[in-house]
Amino acid sequence: MTIQPVGASRRDFIRASASAAGLVLACSLAPKAVADALSPATATGLNAYVKIAPDGVVTIFAKNPEIGQGVRTSLPMLIAEELDVAWENVRVEQAANDPAVFGRQFAGGSTAIPMNWQEMRRVGAVARAMLIEAAARTWNCPAGECSTTPGEVVHAASGRTLAYGPLAAQCASTTPPDPASVPLKDPKDYRIVGKPKAQYDTPKIVTGQPLFGIDIRRPGMLFATFAKAPVFGAKVAKADLAAARAVKGVRAAFVVDGGEELTGLLPGVAVVATSWWAARQGREALNIQWASHPTSAQGSAGFAARAAELAGGPPQKTLRNDGDAASAMQGAAKTVEAAYAYPFLAHAPMEPMNCTAEYKDGRMEVWAPTQAPEGCRQLIAKTLGLAPEQVIVHMIRAGGGFGRRGMVDYAVEAAWIAREAKAPVMLLWSREDDFRHDFYRVGGFHYLKGGLDAAGKLVAWQDHHVGYGAGGKPVIAGAIAPAEFPAGFVANCRLDSSLMDLGVPVGYWRAPGANAHAFVIQSFIDELAHAAGQDPVAFRLALLGDAKIVGEGREAYNAERARGVLKTVAGMSAWGKTSLPPRTGMGVAFHYSHQGYFAEVVRARVEPSGRVRPEKVWVAADVGSLIVNPSGALNQVQGAVIDGLSAALFQAITIEGGAVKQANFNTYPLLRMADAPQVEVKFLSTDYPPTGLGEPALPPAAPALGGAIFAATGVRIRQLPVDPGLLRA
């Protein structure tokens, strides 16, 4: 089966708008000067989101790529709400990758809702205003006398109505209003936003219809594998290309010289065949010998030893130094010291990396399940020596991403191979490729010391973070922010940093930075609460104090919102009021990241064998005034919690001789459905704009689990993943 490119090109938009069959509406979200210049003749070519057919069916183009977070549903919901159309009459299509039309199109950072909340509503409101204007002209009455009900314009004084479908063609002569001037609905009048909606493509997913990148088929398409060195960036010394070409079905085998940039096209050997299995068999016949590479001297054991060395000496850099932490520590009634560590992690999405590419008439066209379509286009153009306009990227629904598909190495590989093979090619990585050539969540080490006064108040905090860098700068998501909590809440606070050189590729992993730092900080706060003889919730509330905001600008921390989720989750879980069986405990943690405040309580049972079984998790979330799609929001929070628990319990990427040891799920387990806890979620409604949900629910899961394990066994978890050997009865 052939899957045609999803979305529509600019030419398609123009063609559709010129047809009497429907209306394509464009609403400029560019600066006001551009919006003021729009006219019906030019509007179709700029930021086109809405198409209305004569039968009243509305097609809404979703601007951002879909990686499972539900954005292909939630953003169209915002447009449909303000357009005032029944959701069952909406059809959703993926928009084309075109920054000139749609602005920034990407998935990541839990930014889809905060970046598009106002703009998408205005798209729908402008469409509605144009339909009202067209109806008012038809009736020869002021537009102010008209209103809408779902799918039609109403003139209440005369009782007349006009359906959107017949009105659509008349809008060609209607000048779109300035989006900033169009009134938006009062949230109390919402019919779609705030109501649970299934993800738009769920029926296709559950019935196994072609939808994902791995399903793409093009006429005459071949399949490719690409072998890269176990040690990242090593070049090909020798490969038996003739043996690969001798395999039945293999059409080509060739060496790709590649470069040294880990985010781009690396050296390797491509095998192209009539089937993926033939390509894999050809790859296995290559007998590749790899050149030596400096990264082969790096490994997890060496990193740990070097981190301990650095921690014992002066830090390379001081990031924050409030008050006098050393003196306050000396004067403290009690001090606590601890060393924490967390490993590299793989993304491990269900759908391995893949991309289909076709080079024709000097133009490269790719079908990529990517989180960064424009980055994909730019990197392909740069690598292949093309102009960006010679590269077309179709955004295909991804089978998971978690940050991995923000890197586009696999797409550049596919494009290069397709051009060399002179045929459409699908590059499909094996599961082993996916594990051993990821952009990993970076590991790290923290050496902490805290001082308590006689009343148990935290008066001093020191943290020496030993992480990874290149050229003296932290690697991606490898830094700790100077404003990281509890900075600003402790009078004497010092945060130091030292870096180790790294030749392993790293990238963004769900809740970058926060996924690791929350484990360390919240776990150590638990240790301090225990040393102070105080309840962990009460200790945290005392640390947060009474202030509403601590800090200024981008470093502002809303203590009121943090207290809100902490108090809420304590109430949800009946914290401190529950009698638990032996070797069962409850732990609590909270964290602020990606504009969301989350607090979580985990109840877990530790079996005599040392196996930890999370039984229930309570989550209190503050992501602003409104949840666009409660169904999708619940999925995101539950999934993030389970991801966080999976990583904490089972997962680590180990580097040995510069290469990754793990190769599949047998050595990198996920939490199974039968072992997953019940996750109860409560969303607080606060007076702040709505923000995203894909990431901020994950960071508190690991430290809350650690607190539960300590409550059940008395054993502190200071290194992830959890070692069951430490917990045996």
FILUMVEX-590645 format. One record per residue (C-alpha): z, y, x. Coordinates in steps of 0.001 Angstrom, whole numbers, padded with zeros to 6 digits, always signed. Example, Ala and Ser with C-alpha at 12.3 -4.5 7.8 and 13.67 -1.06 7.14 Angstrom:
+007800-004500+012300 +007140-001060+013670 
This chain:
+000000+000000+000000 -000846+003463+001274 +001693+006249+000979 +000016+009608+000854 +001689+012655+002431 +004489+013920+000256 +004667+017549-000760 +001665+019839-000861 -000194+021918+001668 -000594+025650+001285 -004170+025005+000203 -002856+022664-002514 -000520+025399-003733 -003356+027917-003932 -005642+025432-005665 -002977+024550-008228 -002115+028159-008953 -005743+029056-009504 -006093+026294-012078 -005464+026760-015773 -003634+023412-015640 -000416+024950-014416 +001466+027710-012666 +002797+027594-009150 +005480+030220-008650 +006344+031640-005272 +009532+033606-004805 +009888+035438-001543 +013234+034982+000095 +012153+036995+003094 +013434+040548+003673 +013162+042896+000703 +010100+044665+002094 +008158+041437+001886 +009467+040655-001601 +008412+044095-002839 +004891+043512-001552 +004365+040314-003522 +001700+040203-006199 +000291+037366-008311 -002634+037132-005915 -000440+036571-002862 +002657+034997-004367 +001221+031490-004399 +000992+031421-000643 +004620+032395+000026 +007713+030284-000671 +006219+028301-003547 +008854+026137-005253 +008057+025837-008955 +005041+024421-010797 +004909+024323-014602 +002368+022132-016387 +000986+022776-019895 +003171+020019-021336 +006285+021780-020044 +006990+019365-017197 +008339+021326-014249 +007713+020229-010670 +010193+021608-008150 +009522+021375-004436 +012552+020513-002328 +012348+022447+000919 +014669+020426+003170 +014277+016875+004481 +016235+014145+002716 +018316+011833+004899 +020599+010462+002205 +022774+013525+001628 +021181+014222-001761 +019635+017583-000895 +016351+016627-002551 +018339+016588-005789 +020931+019344-005318 +018580+022155-004233 +016161+021568-007152 +019200+021488-009460 +019947+025081-008462 +016386+026158-009230 +016262+024258-012521 +019554+025765-013650 +018389+029345-013323 +014914+028533-014605 +016635+027185-017733 +014828+023884-018085 +016128+020479-019146 +016736+018280-016079 +014920+015363-017703 +011763+017503-017715 +011967+018145-013968 +009968+016279-011337 +010921+016696-007687 +008526+016590-004750 +009058+017103-001043 +007725+020442+000144 +005407+020711+003099 +006806+021640+006484 +005893+025310+006627 +008503+027763+007968 +006252+030708+007103 +006548+029716+003447 +009932+028007+003153 +011970+029453+006004 +014274+027110+007903 +013794+023495+006834 +016222+021051+008367 +019077+018705+007570 +022283+019085+009533 +025552+020895+009896 +026353+020630+006182 +024297+023791+005784 +021959+023008+002877 +024179+024452+000151 +025665+027474+001988 +022247+028520+003311 +020372+028031+000056 +022937+028569-002699 +021831+032119-003537 +018168+031781-002616 +017397+028695-004702 +019074+030195-007746 +016976+033323-007320 +013819+031194-007147 +014622+029821-010597 +015744+033200-011958 +012503+034867-010873 +010467+032120-012559 +012446+032567-015748 +011981+036360-015638 +008207+035929-015261 +008062+033597-018263 +010087+036058-020344 +007757+038892-019322 +004697+036837-020306 +006234+036040-023702 +007191+039684-024270 +003577+040742-023658 +002390+038107-026116 +004787+039369-028778 +004380+043032-027818 +008119+043525-027566 +010508+044589-024777 +011421+041792-022382 +015056+042731-022903 +014846+041392-026460 +013943+037919-025194 +016103+035122-023866 +015608+031445-023086 +016827+028067-024112 +015849+025047-022004 +012075+025016-021715 +011232+027919-024026 +011469+031687-024456 +013181+032933-027612 +012847+036201-029549 +016031+036025-031588 +015235+039010-033840 +012103+037386-035245 +012996+033739-034687 +009859+033199-032609 +009734+030798-029639 +007175+029986-026954 +007339+026901-024762 +007137+027315-020991 +004011+025163-020702 +001612+027404-022665 +003200+030505-021128 +002682+029326-017573 -000994+030245-017330 -000236+033782-018539 +002122+034348-015628 -000856+034738-013305 -000966+038380-014424 +002792+038878-014130 +004124+040581-011026 +007183+038702-009772 +010284+040891-009775 +012335+041532-006674 +014549+038411-006428 +017579+040553-005600 +017189+042455-008888 +017141+039421-011182 +020498+038618-012799 +021893+035136-012216 +023698+032971-014731 +027443+033043-015134 +028692+029640-013895 +030407+029078-017267 +026921+028833-018804 +025639+026166-016419 +024007+023132-018007 +022847+021348-014822 +024830+022622-011839 +028270+021103-011748 +027178+018067-013787 +026794+014632-012113 +023170+013721-011406 +021838+010608-009725 +019825+011194-006573 +016272+011753-007668 +014834+008842-005686 +017591+006308-006471 +015342+004243-008802 +012803+003818-006010 +015514+002834-003543 +017135+000180-005727 +013798-001299-006795 +012473-001461-003244 +009508+000851-003738 +007784+002326-000681 +009669+005493+000157 +010904+005536+003756 +009165+006160+007046 +009040+002447+007681 +006904+002065+004515 +004059+004366+005579 +000588+002833+005751 -002618+004547+006899 -006182+003200+006849 -006854+001275+010048 -003265+001632+011181 -001943-000267+014183 +001660-000939+015192 +003354-000033+018454 +006427-000758+020511 +007600+001366+023396 +009741-000102+026156 +011996+002306+028043 +014325+001662+030945 +017901+000549+030220 +018969+003336+032593 +017951+006535+030882 +014921+008229+032389 +014062+005583+034984 +010365+005259+035708 +008167+002175+035548 +007839+000526+038965 +005710-002399+037811 +004524-003950+034530 +002240-006898+033743 -000147-005127+031395 -002658-007967+031538 -000099-010441+030201 +000671-008140+027292 -003022-007605+026516 -003526-011375+026459 -001201-011751+023471 -003112-012373+020247 -003383-009197+018198 -002616-006789+021048 -005191-004003+021260 -003768-001935+024110 -000962-001809+026655 -000427+001146+028963 +002168+002943+031042 +003404+006339+029875 +004534+008438+032830 +006734+010682+030708 +009101+013275+032066 +012733+013781+032999 +013982+015630+029915 +016074+013146+027932 +015212+014793+024604 +011462+014455+025166 +008896+011869+026174 +010456+009537+028746 +008678+007005+030987 +007904+003644+029458 +005266+001105+028481 +003486+001139+025115 +002015-001936+023452 -000281-001454+020441 -001284-004333+018167 -002503-005307+014724 +001047-006211+013696 +004484-005163+014851 +005354-008747+015739 +002307-009012+018002 +003259-005714+019627 +006764-007035+020229 +005445-010288+021712 +003208-008249+023984 +006163-006143+025041 +008157-009245+025952 +005310-010384+028202 +005336-007165+030264 +008022-008289+032734 +008756-004665+033593 +010466-003698+036823 +012154-000313+036693 +012566+002173+039516 +016050+003081+040687 +017715+006066+039051 +020884+008072+039864 +022421+007456+036423 +022830+003771+037323 +025975+004812+039220 +027644+005966+035999 +029825+003855+033710 +032687+003999+031230 +035279+002668+033665 +034286+005236+036267 +034441+008044+033725 +037984+007078+032715 +039133+006955+036344 +037522+010287+037138 +039058+011899+034025 +042548+010840+035101 +041825+012291+038547 +040722+015626+037103 +043698+015750+034753 +046033+015483+037721 +044627+018606+039360 +043930+022200+038372 +041427+022624+035506 +037950+023848+036213 +038201+026455+033463 +040827+027947+031144 +039421+028515+027670 +042496+030076+026060 +045863+031236+027344 +048160+032826+024744 +051662+033774+025804 +053142+031676+028604 +052869+027995+027730 +054344+026786+031032 +057501+028898+030727 +057901+028072+027045 +057584+024395+027901 +060324+024677+030509 +062617+026331+027986 +061860+023878+025182 +064626+021673+023782 +062238+018735+023768 +058778+018066+025212 +056191+015441+024347 +053275+014343+026541 +050365+012079+025679 +046879+011180+026883 +044141+010531+024323 +040641+009121+024721 +037663+008436+022478 +034390+006654+023291 +030706+007331+023015 +029381+006358+019574 +025962+005365+018253 +024522+006705+015011 +023333+003274+013828 +021428+004328+010679 +020109+001447+008595 +016476+002417+009166 +015580+002264+012874 +013662+005128+014450 +010019+005155+013436 +007090+007498+013086 +003444+007161+012074 +000930+009326+013909 -002806+009946+013619 -004900+012031+016024 -008208+013180+014618 -010575+016082+015250 -008177+017711+017702 -005311+017616+015237 -002145+015508+015337 -000683+014455+012006 +002662+012647+011848 +004742+011103+009085 +008275+011375+010355 +011700+010682+008829 +013155+013640+010673 +016016+016068+010206 +014165+018737+012175 +010502+018896+011102 +009738+022176+012831 +011425+021052+016049 +009319+017916+015766 +006131+019915+015427 +006948+022207+018334 +007907+019401+020729 +004823+017346+019906 +002629+020391+020450 +004278+021187+023778 +004154+017604+025039 +000554+016961+024029 -000731+020395+025063 -001644+021392+021518 -001123+024599+019590 +001644+024243+016982 -000876+024814+014191 -002727+021709+015400 +000292+019560+014510 +001166+018634+010935 +004539+017042+010177 +005108+015314+006848 +008795+014989+005990 +009463+011411+004926 +012696+010227+003292 +014937+008874+006048 +017079+005770+005802 +020076+007567+007255 +020380+010063+010061 +023942+011307+010709 +022475+013687+013319 +020315+011141+015157 +017117+012273+013524 +017768+015830+014629 +016314+014586+017912 +012608+013802+017684 +011883+011693+020765 +010536+008829+018651 +008006+011151+016971 +006739+012459+020306 +006355+008860+021510 +004357+007946+018405 +002107+010977+018778 +001397+010245+022447 +000667+006564+021775 -001617+007323+018814 -003690+009725+020866 -004030+007210+023692 -004804+004346+021298 -007400+006388+019382 -006140+004993+016086 -003415+005672+013531 -000224+004083+014893 +003213+003339+013502 +005804+003245+016248 +008769+001188+015090 +011840+000757+017256 +013769-002486+017251 +017463-002458+016384 +018179-002964+020096 +016053+000089+020932 +018047+002064+018391 +021382+001176+019964 +020321+001486+023588 +018270+004672+023320 +020358+006805+021011 +021717+010317+021533 +025349+009297+021466 +028448+011014+020176 +029955+012136+023447 +033256+010617+024548 +036140+012540+026013 +039736+012722+027191 +042653+014994+026311 +045898+015393+028235 +048414+017108+025991 +051910+018500+026201 +053945+020076+023417 +057298+021857+023417 +059779+021988+020500 +062763+024284+020126 +066185+023116+018958 +065150+023520+015306 +062061+021353+015804 +059582+024233+015765 +056489+023932+017935 +056776+026683+020559 +054318+025557+023241 +051014+023660+023309 +048927+022616+026305 +045686+020652+026227 +043542+019791+029240 +040254+018543+027820 +038178+016478+030244 +034659+016119+028929 +031081+015841+030120 +028610+018388+031343 +025337+019082+033078 +024860+021985+035443 +028427+023113+034848 +027935+023466+031081 +029247+021126+028381 +026755+018668+026933 +025774+018813+023248 +028896+018701+021044 +030956+018108+024178 +032924+021356+024246 +036155+022252+022524 +036312+025689+020925 +038996+028100+022200 +039940+028739+018556 +040443+025058+017732 +043595+024497+015671 +046499+024945+016431 +045322+027915+018505 +046529+031054+016781 +049441+029201+015174 +051450+028601+018354 +052628+031647+020299 +052293+029892+023659 +049001+028004+023691 +046880+027018+026665 +043568+025170+026488 +041904+024035+029710 +038631+022264+030401 +037112+020148+033154 +033690+018481+033133 +032164+015310+034573 +028418+015016+035222 +026586+012876+032692 +023159+011248+032750 +023531+009593+029341 +021773+011280+026394 +024154+012729+023825 +023610+014545+020573 +025030+015524+017230 +027000+012841+015381 +028423+013382+011912 +030832+016367+012155 +030010+017163+015808 +033049+017990+017922 +035409+017832+014964 +034969+014060+014668 +036795+013640+017992 +039061+016670+018281 +040651+016107+014868 +041727+012621+015965 +043401+013997+019068 +044988+017135+017616 +046256+015682+014361 +047540+012529+016063 +049475+014577+018608 +050872+016763+015829 +052157+013533+014287 +053876+012709+017567 +055477+016142+017642 +056666+015800+014035 +058277+012461+014895 +059947+013939+017980 +061242+016815+015831 +062615+014345+013292 +060542+015945+010553 +058264+014671+007817 +054594+014870+008978 +053510+016902+005935 +056463+019283+006154 +055898+019750+009901 +052254+020668+009312 +053096+023107+006535 +055659+024794+008790 +053047+025016+011544 +050552+026631+009156 +053197+029200+008181 +052830+031725+005379 +049837+033757+006556 +046603+033696+004578 +044182+034203+007469 +044838+033648+011172 +042293+035123+013594 +039277+037305+012938 +035533+037021+012471 +034013+033639+013161 +037335+032399+014539 +039209+033179+011319 +041187+030222+010025 +042204+030257+006378 +045745+028889+006474 +046074+029303+002717 +043180+026913+002086 +044550+024446+004642 +047952+024505+002953 +046220+024041-000395 +044500+020787+000524 +047561+019501+002371 +049876+020074-000582 +047308+018638-002974 +046783+015411-001039 +050554+014967-000688 +050836+015171-004465 +047875+012862-005083 +049329+010161-002828 +052947+010603-003940 +053726+011264-000271 +057301+010422+000626 +057986+008955-002818 +056401+005538-002408 +058148+002348-001309 +055790+000293+000842 +055774-003396+001838 +056491-004424+005455 +053782-003542+008000 +052207-001106+005545 +052245+002613+006227 +050821+005959+005181 +049451+008640+007465 +048266+012180+006860 +045859+014574+008582 +043897+017723+007791 +041056+019533+009480 +038704+022459+009036 +035090+022033+010050 +031624+022938+008771 +033186+025507+006421 +035216+022859+004602 +038985+022293+004468 +039991+018651+004030 +043275+016772+003993 +043549+013007+003773 +046214+010355+003391 +045481+006777+004425 +047518+003790+003329 +046917+000809+005603 +048322-002665+006100 +048542-004246+009553 +048265-008024+009495 +050302-010178+011928 +047050-010789+013835 +046820-007044+014495 +043900-006525+012146 +044166-003237+010260 +043178-003117+006612 +042869+000349+005045 +043854-000057+001400 +043482+003401-000084 +042523+006889+000996 +043331+010086-000882 +041167+013129-000134 +041728+016756-001115 +038719+018978-000470 +038147+022718-000561 +034481+023602-000235 +034546+026660-002446 +034137+027627-006059 +031676+025024-007283 +030351+021522-006615 +026609+021536-007287 +026291+017792-007915 +029646+016016-008382 +027999+012595-008105 +026395+013391-004771 +029542+015149-003570 +031677+012096-004269 +029185+009892-002414 +029249+012202+000591 +033034+012285+000824 +033501+008563+000301 +030767+007780+002818 +032220+010149+005397 +035684+008604+005070 +034302+005082+005473 +032212+006206+008463 +035316+007707+010051 +037371+004558+009473 +034559+002306+010775 +034359+004281+013991 +038129+004356+014427 +038578+000635+013854 +035596-000981+015510 +033065+001163+017322 +032438+002097+020929 +029381+002477+023124 +030176+001247+026616 +028182+002393+029630 +027839-000006+032550 +025499+000593+035477 +024059+003579+033647 +023000+001477+030639 +024443+000746+027197 +025963-002706+026739 +025930-002858+022927 +022666-003911+021320 +023245-004677+017645 +025765-004760+014824 +027372-007932+016168 +028855-005803+018962 +029062-002583+016973 +030548-003539+013572 +030620-001456+010426 +033349-001615+007802 +032182-004196+005255 +032194-003543+001531 +034879-006162+000930 +037175-004394+003406 +036466-000819+002359 +039401+001054+000815 +039463+002763-002529 +038781+006458-001919 +040186+008935-004441 +038819+012469-004169 +039897+015769-005651 +037884+018958-005221 +039833+022202-005368 +038075+025171-006923 +038733+028273-004834 +037365+031783-004728 +034840+031173-001942 +031086+030498-001897 +030121+026794-002092 +029692+025019+001236 +028417+021638+002413 +029935+018189+002250 +028031+015855+004564 +030429+016217+007478 +033849+017837+006968 +035415+014849+005149 +035050+012613+008213 +037357+014159+010880 +040754+013601+009175 +040114+009891+008542 +040869+008577+012048 +044126+010487+012651 +045387+009695+009147 +044693+006031+009869 +046543+006336+013175 +049532+007821+011374 +049509+004938+008902 +049432+002394+011737 +052385+004101+013415 +054334+004134+010142 +053610+000415+009713 +054225-000779+013289 +055739+001973+015440 +052690+001806+017748 +050818+005023+018552 +047024+004905+018606 +045932+007178+021444 +042606+005554+022241 +039755+004570+019956 +038658+002177+018697 +041949+000601+017586 +042927-002389+019739 +044325-005131+017437 +045974-006706+020489 +048481-003852+020546 +049466-004453+016929 +050210-008160+016765 +053526-009034+015145 
